[in-house]
């Protein structure tokens, strides 16, 4: 199998050699000629015969990209938030602090069940989310389950997290018992 990257939405597909040949049969990036027929060589014919082409032993999901061995194709492409604003100079402004406070207040709102546990619960959620980004190679020992009435803002928090992680690294379900804990739970593979 061969890996085809989509650099726009950070997804990949595995293709068989024959599928690749069909996909690229008319692609001639340069005017290279087959030495036997003197016809333009297809991109794939040139690539298949290239002794320096990149090859991988397997694919894997390794969130620490610096520790990914050279012979493994890493499905993890980094967090989207890392590439969000190329103009960020490391200086946190008052505007940034106000935006962050809005997020914290929303988390506190979602955790406020009217009991004394609301503040520790919000702190737990904030720490859980921080761990997700700060230590992505460590699997969480718990999952967040946020329940509430329709329209209370659960989806806002999920959308924010998913946009920061990357759309391919999060998952939501209305039926966690079957989709996450059932026999066929591939929906949770390669997710944070």
HELIX and SHEET records of a PDB file:
HELIX    1   1 UNK A   17  UNK A   23  1                                   7    
HELIX    2   2 UNK A   43  UNK A   48  1                                   6    
HELIX    3   3 UNK A   65  UNK A   67  5                                   3    
HELIX    4   4 UNK A   80  UNK A   83  5                                   4    
HELIX    5   5 UNK A   94  UNK A  111  1                                  18    
HELIX    6   6 UNK A  117  UNK A  134  1                                  18    
HELIX    7   7 UNK A  154  UNK A  165  1                                  12    
HELIX    8   8 UNK A  176  UNK A  179  1                                   4    
HELIX    9   9 UNK A  186  UNK A  188  5                                   3    
SHEET    1   A 2 UNK A   2  UNK A   6  0                                        
SHEET    2   A 2 UNK A  11  UNK A  15 -1                                        
SHEET    1   B 2 UNK A  58  UNK A  60  0                                        
SHEET    2   B 2 UNK A  72  UNK A  74  1                                        
END                                                                             
